[in-house]
Amino acid sequence: MSKKERKMISVAIPCWAEEKSIATMYERLIKIFKNELSNYDYEIIFVDDCSPDSTWKEIGKICDKDKNVKGIRNAKNFGFTRNVFATLLYGQGDATFLVFGDLQDPPEILPEMVKEWESGHKVVVGQKTHSAEPKLMYALRTVYYKLIGKLSDSKQIQHFNGFGLYDKAFIDVMRTIDDPCPYLKGLVAEFGMDIKIVQYEQALSMRGKSGFNFMKYYDVAMIGITSYTKILMRLATFVSAFLGVISAILAVYVLIRKILNWNSYLYGTAAILIGVFFLGAIQLFFLGILGEYILTINTRSMKRPLVVIGEKKGFPEETK
């Protein structure tokens, strides 16, 4: 293949507190391009979401010794969802390989993905068949994926976190998405062109521990649910209507019993309290669901930028 005909693959790597894995990631990728993908040009883009450790320093070391490596550091921490989507858009190659900096997902699967891409698939994604993470967490993920898969209007990919190879045509579509809080997994399922799934086993994070806590998991989960499901809001309407009918029937029943047994028929406060608490709980639950949808609408209506770049390394001077 001549130099003119050579295709370029961009490797986009979102990072947060990955000082332990940056050098290893680079070495494994270079080995892949040298031994299995030598017919392709490449660029490697590390994007640091303002890590509290030496991640940016490690990225700088690699940029200084390899002109094919670029580094971007966000001005502050913008969170997993926003940083991952922004990182994907930095790729300028014929295809962009998104792989996470903690090395849970194996970069060695890239040659297989490239083969599928060259056969015509515009989007080649990785699907976990097993994970070295705690079994409880994996089980909870399974439940969540099945839930959103059943509730979503578009078919969702199970155990998919964004890890994959994306054709430039798909990346160009993603650049038109004007959403300050994009849900990449849902966007891939909705706009992915001729998707091919490649299965793999996920390793433990080299970070040593997850950068997520309960609220971060909850935030990502609710972004997915409020972005790609309508059933919860409709369920609120259906349940409310059903309870309204039942309440009306009970009211008529109580009225008739009271008329027929005016002096002897007495109702205790227990039944009243149970009814009030039950209806109150239902109302509060669906008010919470409504609040999540409104919060999502409010966030998206602000039209805020995904991230703000603080520093760049390895880019031509005119792009810094």
C-alpha positions as CSV (number, residue, x, y, z in Angstrom):
1,M,0.0,0.0,0.0
2,S,1.5,3.3,-1.0
3,K,1.9,6.2,1.4
4,K,-0.9,8.1,-0.4
5,E,-3.3,5.1,0.0
6,R,-2.5,4.5,3.6
7,K,-5.4,5.0,5.9
8,M,-5.0,6.6,9.3
9,I,-6.5,5.2,12.6
10,S,-7.0,7.6,15.5
11,V,-6.7,6.1,19.0
12,A,-8.7,8.3,21.4
13,I,-8.1,7.6,25.1
14,P,-10.1,9.3,27.8
15,C,-8.1,9.3,31.0
16,W,-8.7,10.1,34.7
17,A,-6.1,9.2,37.3
18,E,-4.3,6.8,35.0
19,E,-0.7,7.5,35.9
20,K,-0.1,3.8,36.3
21,S,-1.3,2.8,32.9
22,I,-0.4,5.5,30.5
23,A,3.1,4.1,29.6
24,T,1.7,0.5,29.3
25,M,-1.1,1.7,27.1
26,Y,1.3,3.4,24.8
27,E,3.6,0.4,24.6
28,R,0.8,-2.0,23.8
29,L,-0.6,0.2,21.1
30,I,2.8,0.8,19.5
31,K,3.3,-3.0,19.4
32,I,0.0,-3.5,17.7
33,F,0.7,-0.9,15.0
34,K,4.2,-2.2,14.4
35,N,3.4,-5.9,14.2
36,E,-0.2,-6.2,13.0
37,L,-1.3,-2.8,11.6
38,S,1.9,-1.7,9.9
39,N,0.0,-0.7,6.8
40,Y,-1.8,2.1,8.7
41,D,-0.8,5.5,9.8
42,Y,-1.9,6.3,13.3
43,E,-2.3,9.1,15.9
44,I,-2.7,8.5,19.6
45,I,-4.7,11.1,21.6
46,F,-4.6,11.0,25.4
47,V,-7.3,13.2,26.9
48,D,-6.9,13.9,30.6
49,D,-10.0,15.0,32.5
50,C,-8.0,17.1,34.9
51,S,-6.6,14.2,36.9
52,P,-5.5,14.8,40.5
53,D,-2.4,12.6,40.0
54,S,0.6,12.6,37.5
55,T,-1.4,11.5,34.5
56,W,-0.8,14.7,32.5
57,K,2.9,14.5,33.3
58,E,3.1,10.9,32.0
59,I,1.2,11.9,28.8
60,G,3.7,14.8,28.3
61,K,6.6,12.4,28.5
62,I,5.2,10.3,25.7
63,C,4.3,13.3,23.5
64,D,7.9,14.6,23.8
65,K,9.3,11.3,22.3
66,D,6.7,10.4,19.7
67,K,5.3,12.9,17.2
68,N,2.3,10.6,16.6
69,V,1.1,11.1,20.2
70,K,-1.0,14.1,21.2
71,G,-2.2,15.2,24.6
72,I,-5.2,17.2,25.8
73,R,-5.9,18.3,29.3
74,N,-9.3,19.6,30.3
75,A,-9.3,22.9,32.3
76,K,-11.3,21.1,35.0
77,N,-13.0,17.8,35.6
78,F,-16.1,17.6,33.4
79,G,-17.0,14.0,34.3
80,F,-17.0,10.7,32.5
81,T,-19.9,11.1,30.1
82,R,-18.8,14.5,28.7
83,N,-15.1,13.7,28.5
84,V,-15.6,10.4,26.7
85,F,-17.8,11.9,24.1
86,A,-15.5,14.9,23.6
87,T,-12.5,12.5,23.3
88,L,-14.2,10.5,20.5
89,L,-14.6,13.7,18.5
90,Y,-10.9,14.6,18.5
91,G,-10.1,11.7,16.2
92,Q,-9.2,12.9,12.7
93,G,-8.4,9.6,11.1
94,D,-10.4,7.4,8.7
95,A,-11.6,5.6,11.8
96,T,-11.3,6.3,15.5
97,F,-10.6,3.7,18.1
98,L,-12.0,4.6,21.5
99,V,-10.3,2.8,24.4
100,F,-10.3,3.7,28.1
101,G,-7.1,4.7,29.8
102,D,-7.4,2.2,32.7
103,L,-6.8,-0.8,30.3
104,Q,-9.8,-2.7,31.4
105,D,-10.7,-3.1,27.8
106,P,-7.8,-4.8,25.7
107,P,-6.3,-2.6,22.9
108,E,-5.1,-5.9,21.4
109,I,-8.6,-6.4,20.0
110,L,-8.0,-3.5,17.5
111,P,-6.7,-5.6,14.6
112,E,-9.9,-7.7,14.7
113,M,-12.0,-4.5,14.8
114,V,-10.0,-3.1,11.9
115,K,-10.7,-6.3,9.9
116,E,-14.4,-5.9,10.4
117,W,-14.2,-2.2,9.6
118,E,-12.4,-2.9,6.3
119,S,-15.1,-5.5,5.5
120,G,-17.7,-2.7,5.5
121,H,-18.9,-2.2,9.0
122,K,-19.0,1.5,10.0
123,V,-19.2,0.8,13.7
124,V,-17.4,-2.1,15.4
125,V,-18.1,-2.2,19.2
126,G,-16.8,-4.4,22.0
127,Q,-19.2,-6.3,24.1
128,K,-18.2,-7.8,27.5
129,T,-18.9,-11.5,28.0
130,H,-17.1,-11.5,31.4
131,S,-15.6,-8.9,33.7
132,A,-13.0,-9.2,36.4
133,E,-14.9,-6.5,38.4
134,P,-16.9,-7.7,41.5
135,K,-19.7,-10.1,40.6
136,L,-22.4,-7.9,42.3
137,M,-21.4,-4.9,40.1
138,Y,-21.5,-7.0,36.9
139,A,-24.9,-8.4,37.9
140,L,-26.2,-4.9,38.5
141,R,-25.0,-3.8,35.1
142,T,-26.7,-6.8,33.5
143,V,-30.0,-5.8,35.2
144,Y,-29.6,-2.2,34.1
145,Y,-28.8,-3.1,30.5
146,K,-31.8,-5.4,30.3
147,L,-34.0,-2.8,31.9
148,I,-33.1,0.0,29.5
149,G,-33.1,-2.5,26.6
150,K,-36.7,-3.3,27.3
151,L,-37.8,0.3,27.9
152,S,-35.8,2.0,25.1
153,D,-37.4,2.9,21.8
154,S,-34.1,1.8,20.0
155,K,-32.4,-1.5,20.6
156,Q,-29.5,-1.1,23.1
157,I,-26.3,-3.0,23.0
158,Q,-25.9,-5.1,26.2
159,H,-22.6,-4.8,28.2
160,F,-21.2,-2.1,26.0
161,N,-19.4,0.9,27.4
162,G,-18.3,2.8,24.3
163,F,-15.2,0.7,23.6
164,G,-15.0,0.3,19.8
165,L,-13.8,1.4,16.4
166,Y,-15.9,4.1,14.6
167,D,-15.7,5.1,11.0
168,K,-15.2,8.8,10.1
169,A,-18.7,8.9,8.7
170,F,-20.1,8.1,12.1
171,I,-17.8,10.5,13.9
172,D,-19.0,13.3,11.5
173,V,-22.6,12.5,12.6
174,M,-21.6,12.7,16.2
175,R,-20.2,16.1,15.6
176,T,-23.6,17.3,14.7
177,I,-25.0,16.3,18.1
178,D,-25.6,19.5,20.0
179,D,-26.0,18.0,23.5
180,P,-24.0,19.0,26.5
181,C,-24.7,15.7,28.2
182,P,-24.6,13.0,25.5
183,Y,-25.3,9.4,26.2
184,L,-22.8,7.7,23.9
185,K,-24.1,4.2,24.3
186,G,-27.6,5.3,23.3
187,L,-26.3,7.4,20.4
188,V,-24.3,4.4,19.0
189,A,-27.4,2.2,19.2
190,E,-29.5,4.9,17.6
191,F,-27.2,6.2,14.8
192,G,-24.7,3.4,14.4
193,M,-24.3,2.3,10.8
194,D,-24.1,-1.4,10.2
195,I,-22.9,-2.3,13.7
196,K,-20.7,-5.3,14.3
197,I,-20.2,-6.6,17.8
198,V,-16.9,-8.2,18.9
199,Q,-17.0,-10.0,22.2
200,Y,-14.2,-9.8,24.8
201,E,-13.4,-10.4,28.4
202,Q,-12.8,-7.3,30.6
203,A,-9.8,-7.1,32.9
204,L,-9.4,-5.2,36.2
205,S,-8.7,-1.5,36.1
206,M,-5.0,-0.7,36.4
207,R,-6.1,2.3,38.5
208,G,-6.7,-0.2,41.3
209,K,-10.1,1.1,42.1
210,S,-13.1,2.6,40.2
211,G,-13.3,6.3,39.8
212,F,-17.0,6.0,40.2
213,N,-19.1,6.2,43.3
214,F,-22.8,5.5,43.7
215,M,-24.0,9.0,42.6
216,K,-21.8,8.9,39.5
217,Y,-23.2,5.5,38.5
218,Y,-26.7,6.8,39.2
219,D,-26.1,9.9,37.1
220,V,-24.9,7.9,34.1
221,A,-27.8,5.5,34.5
222,M,-30.4,8.2,34.7
223,I,-29.0,10.0,31.7
224,G,-29.5,6.8,29.7
225,I,-33.0,6.2,31.1
226,T,-34.2,9.8,30.6
227,S,-32.6,10.0,27.1
228,Y,-33.9,6.8,25.6
229,T,-37.1,5.8,27.4
230,K,-40.6,7.2,27.6
231,I,-42.3,4.3,29.4
232,L,-41.7,5.6,32.9
233,M,-43.5,8.9,32.3
234,R,-46.3,7.0,30.5
235,L,-46.4,4.5,33.4
236,A,-47.0,7.4,35.8
237,T,-50.0,8.4,33.7
238,F,-51.3,4.8,33.6
239,V,-50.8,4.1,37.3
240,S,-52.3,7.4,38.2
241,A,-55.4,6.7,36.1
242,F,-55.7,3.2,37.5
243,L,-55.5,4.4,41.1
244,G,-57.9,7.2,40.3
245,V,-60.5,4.7,39.1
246,I,-59.9,2.5,42.1
247,S,-60.2,5.5,44.5
248,A,-63.5,6.5,42.8
249,I,-64.9,3.0,43.2
250,L,-63.9,2.9,46.8
251,A,-65.4,6.3,47.5
252,V,-68.7,5.1,46.1
253,Y,-68.5,1.9,48.0
254,V,-67.8,3.7,51.3
255,L,-70.6,6.2,50.6
256,I,-73.1,3.4,50.0
257,R,-72.0,1.4,53.1
258,K,-72.3,4.6,55.2
259,I,-75.8,5.3,53.9
260,L,-76.9,1.8,54.6
261,N,-75.2,1.5,58.0
262,W,-75.2,5.1,59.2
263,N,-74.9,4.4,62.9
264,S,-73.2,1.1,63.1
265,Y,-70.6,1.4,60.3
266,L,-67.5,3.1,61.6
267,Y,-64.1,3.3,59.8
268,G,-60.9,3.5,61.8
269,T,-58.0,5.8,61.2
270,A,-55.7,2.9,60.2
271,A,-57.4,2.4,56.9
272,I,-57.3,6.1,56.2
273,L,-53.6,6.4,57.1
274,I,-52.7,3.4,54.9
275,G,-54.5,4.8,52.0
276,V,-52.9,8.3,52.4
277,F,-49.4,6.9,52.8
278,F,-49.8,4.6,49.8
279,L,-51.1,7.3,47.5
280,G,-48.5,9.7,48.9
281,A,-45.7,7.2,48.2
282,I,-46.9,6.7,44.6
283,Q,-47.1,10.4,44.0
284,L,-43.6,11.1,45.4
285,F,-42.1,8.3,43.4
286,F,-43.4,9.6,40.1
287,L,-42.6,13.2,41.1
288,G,-39.0,12.0,41.4
289,I,-39.2,10.4,38.0
290,L,-40.7,13.6,36.5
291,G,-37.9,15.6,38.2
292,E,-35.2,13.5,36.5
293,Y,-36.7,14.2,33.1
294,I,-37.0,17.9,33.9
295,L,-33.4,17.9,35.1
296,T,-32.3,16.4,31.8
297,I,-34.3,18.8,29.8
298,N,-32.9,21.7,31.8
299,T,-29.3,20.6,31.4
300,R,-29.7,20.2,27.6
301,S,-31.4,23.5,27.1
302,M,-28.4,25.3,28.5
303,K,-26.4,24.5,25.4
304,R,-23.1,24.4,27.4
305,P,-19.9,23.2,25.8
306,L,-18.9,19.6,26.4
307,V,-15.5,20.5,27.9
308,V,-13.1,23.4,28.1
309,I,-9.5,22.5,27.0
310,G,-6.8,23.7,29.4
311,E,-3.6,22.5,27.7
312,K,-2.5,20.7,24.5
313,K,0.7,18.8,23.7
314,G,1.9,17.3,20.4
315,F,-0.4,19.4,18.2
316,P,0.9,21.7,15.5
317,E,1.4,25.2,16.8
318,E,-1.5,26.7,14.8
319,T,-4.0,24.3,16.6
320,K,-2.8,25.0,20.1
